[in-house]
Amino acid sequence: LINCISFPCPFFAVYQVFESVAKKYDVMNDSMTLGIHRVWKDILMHKMNPCPGTLLLDVAGGTGDIAFRFINYVRSVRQRQLQRKLKQHQNLSWQEIFESYQKDKFNSLGDSQVVVCDINREMLKVGKQKAQHLGYSEGLSWVLGNAEELPFDDDKFDVYTIAFGIRNVTRIDLALQEAYRVLKPGGRFLCLEFSHVSNPLLSRLYDLYSFQVIPVLGEVIAGDWRSYQYLVESIRQFPPQEELKAMIEDAGFFKVNYDNLNFGIVAIHSGFKL
């Protein structure tokens, strides 16, 4: 579920789990979060608020959920810009308006690009198939790569996202350092991840659901109890909100903060490279 694996854990174990769950990944996410993971990802995108021309790196991007949202969001912003532009040219002839619209229509992302980077070939394969099925191609590329040693130049991206993936890396500190390295000065780091519930009653209910229900769903839907048992273990072992905030600051980021969603079941951490 949502990039799940025990933390910390060997690289090979991580790879095997994602290879196992890739084809049932989206179904399991919807089943185990009752679809709420879609809302969390939408909130992440609105928090990013990308504009046309933004270059995004989505690490552990797996099946493309963040990438597709990014493309939709930028297209929507670009369309509104185009409509405002046309309203400002009321005195143009029909031919001039048509030519201007046609020119801008074929650049619907305004030179924005998203690079999906994932360490698992099966996850990338599923993501590419989804992109083809849904009609995404413009401004989208897929790269096999390790979050702890990204295959990109320094100061390259405007935004770095990692959604439900940072728990899976063996060395979180290295992944954060790599995020800092590949971001341009002024670039933004955004991390959406399961976190820690502070309310004692809700925490007990959440534990009951996590340990008793999620592995059973994993077995019923994906035929894989063990991989989804890892999910629960990884969430419990992952650093709480304040500790992750400190780790992001240690990597060099400034203005680091976080927002809890659903009482801290997940959190969005944000930071800037200045």
Secondary structure, 3 states (H helix, E strand, C coil): CCCCCCCCCCHHHHHHHHHHHHHHHHHHHHHHHCCHHHHHHHHHHHHHCCCCCCEEEEECCCCCHHHHHHHHHHHHHHHHHHHHHHHCCCCCCHHHHHHHHHHHHCCCCCCCEEEEEECCHHHHHHHHHHHHHHCCCCCEEEEECECCECCCCCCCEEEEEEECCHHHCCCHHHHHHHHHHHEEEEEEEEEEEECCCCCHHHHHHHHHHHHHCHHHHHHHHHCCHHHHHHHHHHHHHCCCHHHHHHHHHHCCCEEEEEEEEHHHCEEEEEEECC
